[in-house]
Structures are given as C-alpha cells and as structure tokens.
C-alpha cells in the first residue's frame, strides 16, 4: 500500500516491484494491441454486434466502422470515432515514421478528450486508457506487428485441434506435438516424401532440395547442424556414431590421430552415412524375411 500523507493512493503494489531491476525497465508490461483494439471496439458498438472475434474487431475498426457511421451519427461524434479508427490504422502499420510518432501521441489524447463529450463515464475503462500508452511502446519496442498476439492465437487454434480426449487436453497436445516433430524429422532422411505442414518456397534464391521444399544454403547448413545435434543425443544412434568413427579411421589412416579433423569429417558426413547404413540394414532385413517365406 502506497500512502501520500493521509490519503491512500493505491490499494495494491505489484510484487514485481521487489525485483532490483524492475524500476529501471522502460517497458514493464508489453501492451497487447490486439486485445486493446477488440475491447475498445466492443465498447464503441456496445451489445449491437455479438460474437465478434479479435480479427473481426480489427477489420471493423480500421476498415468498416468509419464508413458505416457516416449516415448514422452526427458529424462531431462521427469525427471523434473516425479519428480513433485512423489512430489504430496508423499504429498497426508495418512501416512507422518515427518523426510522426509525437504528433500521433498528441492526436490520440485529443481524440479521447473528444470521445468524453459523447460517451458516458462507463465507456472509459482501463482499456481505453491504455490506448494513450501505445505510441510510447512503439518508440521503445518497434512496430506493433512484432508484438501482438495474432500469431500466437492462430497457433493456439492448431494446438486445440490436437485434442481428441477432452478429459486430458494437455496430454493430447503434448503427444500430438511430439509425434508431429518426430515425423518431420524422419521425413528429412527419406527420399521422395513431403514434409508435414511445410510448403515449398519459391522466394529463397540459391537453394537445395529438401523433401519437397527448398531452403537457402545458410538454412541448409543450420538444418544439418540441428539434425546432427539431435542424432548425437539419441541412445539408439550411439552405436552408429562409434561405427562411423571407426569407418573414418579405416578409410583415412593418415588422419586417425588428428582428433579435430576426425570430428569435422564426422560432422560433415555422418548424416548421409547413417541414411545409407539404415537403408541397407532395412534392405537386408527385407531380403531375409522373403527368404524365410
């Protein structure tokens, strides 16, 4: 509780203020423009439209509402609401002119003052107040589309689609996510198959084919490093790693004592060697099975 003389200003002080570095943070809570815009839109249209999603309100505020109210409200009220719509349109743009941010912040303050003339006090809740702080966060954090919740909300819809047993939703999501990751990884080591959920790209320039998609040369190297890291941390692959090191030392006897050279050679050739090794073992098992029949 914070006191100013005999008057109590706040009823609660966040526990985060106990952190030593908290008072030095310029941005303590990143404001989510997506939900702020939705709540402001809901406050403007009241209970006249029901069941709107966040993106519905986004489109309504920035594209439809300024046109829809042209012949409904009086000019002064229409002017105030349109100014607010134009503010959200400017704040959500992919390119922001830094020199115009101060003017934009002044305009939104004037806009909220104009809205006070036409809306009741109940309209001005905390969400409407947070609109004033959005320009400051653009100054400090950059464009809004780097920080809003639309990508996360879309991915949450994907995760919710994994749920088959509603009594164990978290387990379903975890099991399905791990299975999809395993399938994605395995398809990289099989020929003539397409990966799950990864469309082919035509904007990469110099590229190498990878199971139905194309990635740049830089991405190809990073992908190989990631695959090698995963393989070397799997118990099932450890015997193959030992076999591959023996194979390298046998093929290059002059370098068998140069540890760094052997490791680099192993890193660059192990994935391809493992692919052929596993494929040959599968072929042998298939031949033996036919012979038994």
N, C-alpha and C positions, 0 to 999 in steps of 0.2 A: 504494500500500500504506500503510495506517494502522497505526501501532505504539503500543501502550500499555506503555511501559517496554520490557521484553524480550519481551513477548507480542504476537504478531501477531493483530489483531482481524479484519481484513478482508483478503481476497486481491486485491480489485479495487476501484478507485474510479471511478465513472462520469465520463465526460468532460464531462457537463453541469455538474459542479461547477466547471469552469473558467470558466463564464459568470458575469459580475459580479453579475447579478440573481438567480442561481439560489438562493442561500442565503436570500433574502428572500421566496421564493414560499411561501405557506402550503400549496398543493397542488402538488406537483411531478409527480405521476403520478396521473391520474384512474383510479380502480379501476373495472373493468367488472363490475358486479354480475351481469350475465347469465352470464359465464363462471365467475365465482367460485361462483355458485349451482349451475351444472352440475357443476363439478368436485367440490364438496362432496357433491352428491347421488350422483355416481359412487362416491365414497369410502365413502359410507354403505351403498349397496346392493351394493358390490363387483362381481363378474363375473356376478351373478344375472340382470341385465337388460342386454341388449346392443342397440346401435343406437339409443339414445335421442338425440334432438335437444335443443337448448337449451331450447326451449319445453316439450318433454316433461318434462324435469327440473324446470322451473319449476312446471308443474302438479302434478307428483308431490310436490315438496317442500311446496308451500303448500296443497294440497287433499287428496291421496290418502294420502300416507305416514302422517300421524297416525292415520288411520282404519285403514290396512292393518296396522299393527303392534300393534293393540290386543290381539289374542289370540295374538301370536307371541312377543314378548319379555317379560321380567319387568318389573315395574312401574317400578323405578328406571331401567333402561335406556330404557324407553319414555318416561318422563318427560323425560329428557335430550334425546332426539331430538325430541320434540314441542316442547320449548322452542326448539330451533334452528329448527324449521319455523315456529313463531309469530314468531320474530325476522325471518326473511325475509319473512313476510307483512306485518309491520309496516313494514319498511324499504322495501318496494316499493309501499306505498300511495300514492295520488295526493295525499292530504292528510296532512300530518305535523304533529303537535302539538309545537312546539319545546320546550315546558315538560317534555315526557316523554322527550326525547332522552337526557338524562343518565341517567335511570333505565334506559332501554333499553340504553345502553352498559354499565352495571353488570351488567345481566341477562345480556348475551351473554358477558361474561367469566366469570360463574358457570356459564353453560351449557357453555362449553368446558372448564372445570375438571371438571364432572360427566362430560363425554364421556371425559376421561382415565381414568376408572375402568373403562370398558367397551370402549375401543378400543385397539389396540396402538399403539406409538410411530410405526409407519409411516403411520398414519392422519393424523397431524398434520404435513402438508406445508405449503408456503408458502401454498396457497390457503385452508386452514383458518385459518392465522394472519391472513390479510388480512381475515377477517370482523370482527376487532376494530376495524379502522380505518374500516369503512363508516359508522358513526354520525358520526364526525368529519367525513367528507366531506359528509354531509347537512347538518351545521351550516354548512359553508363554501360548498357548491355548490347546495344545494336538493334537491328530490325526486329520487329515483333515475331516474324515467322520462324525465327530461330528458337523461340522460347515458348510458343503457345502449345496447347495440348492436343491439337488435331491429330498429329501422327500417333501419339500415344493412345488416344481414344480409338483410332482406327485399328491399331494393333490389339487393343483390349477386345474388340469385336472378334478378331481372329482367335484369340485365346479362349473366349467364351464359346466359340464353335467347337472347341476340343472337348467340351464337357458332354459325356454320354451318360454318366451316373450322377444325378443331381444331389445325391447324398454325400458324394466325395468329389466336389468340383476341383479342389486344389490338386488332388491326386491325379485326376483325369488330365488336367492341363500339364502337369509335370511329366506324366508318362507319354502323352502325345508329343510334347515338345522334344523330349529326348529321342523318341523314335524318329521324328522327322529330321533331327540333326544327324542321327546315325545314317539314315537313308541318304541324306545329302552328301555325307562324307563318303559313303561307299560308292555312290554313283561316279565319283571323280576317278575311281580306279577301275571302272568298267567301260568298255567301248560300246559305241552305238546306242547310248542311252541318254535321256534328257534329265536334267536335274529338276527337282520339285520346286515350283514357285519362282524359278529364276528365268525370266525371258531372255531371249537373245538380244544383244545390244548392237546397234549399228552406228554408234557415236564414239567408238573407242579409238579410231585411227589404227595404228600398228597394233596387231593383236595376234593371239594364238588361239586355236580352237580348244574348247574345254567342255566336253559333254553337252553339246547343243547350245552353248553360249560363248561369247567372246569377251576376253578381258585384256587389258593392256599388258605390256611386257613387265612393267613395275608390279602390277597386281598379280601377275603370274608368279613372280619371284616370292612375293609375300605369301601367296597361297601355298607354295611349296614349303616355305618355312613353317607355316602353320600346320600343314599336314605332317611334316616331319616331327614337329613337337608333339602332336597328338599320338603318333605312332610310337615314339620312343617312350611314352608314358603308359603304354598298354602292356600288361603282363603277357598276353598272347603273342606279342610281337618280339619280345626279348630274345627268344631262341633264333629268330630270323636275323636280328641285329648281329648276334655273335657269328652266325653263318656268313653274313655278308662281309664282316671284318676279316674272317678267315679267307674268304674268296678274294678280297682285295690284296691281302698279303701274299697269297699264292700267285695272283696274276701280275703283281708288281713287286717282285722280291727285293729290288734295289731300294725300295722306299719303306720296307717293313719296319724300320726303326725310326722313321720320321712321323712322330705322333700327329703333328698338326696337318701334315699332308694327307695322312690316312683319314683323319676326321673330316677334312674338306672333301675328299673323294667320297667318303661315305655319305655326307650330306647331299652331294650333288647327284649321286647315282642310286641311292637306296630305294627311293620310291619306285623308280622304274624296274629295278631288280626285283623288288618284292612283288610287283604286279605279275611279272613273268614267272616268278617262283610259285606263287599261289595258283596261277593259271595252270602251270604244268602239273602241280600236285592234284588239282581237280581233274585234269585230263587223265592222269594215271588212275585215280580212283574210279573214274567212269569206265575205263578200259577193263579194270579188274572186276567191276560189277558185271559187265557184259560177259566176261569170260566165265564167271560163276554161273551165269544163267545158261 
